[in-house]
Amino acid sequence: MKPKVSQLFLGAKRTKHPKLLERKALISVLMPPRYIDELDGLVSEGHYLNRSEAIRMAIHDLLLSEKVDVKYRDKFSQVWL
């Protein structure tokens, strides 16, 4: 059975993985209420720790699928966690 993202994050946080502890910048995003409702549902089901974590993972996946050349995808994924 695949662990939930929140379990993976907590495990990595306990090991003090440097990429999870790096500084983060605050941004504001306007979203339709239905997106926020769905996002909150994922958080309440335990898929993510909070909205921020869910949005970071979504952006991570977007960058992997849209911007990274296929031959570099594995390296990029390891570095950008």
Buried (B, 14 or more C-beta within 10 A) or exposed (E): EEEBBBEEBEEBEEEEEEEEEEEEEEEEEEEEEEEEEEBEEBBEEEBBBEBEBBBBBEEBEEEBEEEBEEEEEEEBBEEEE
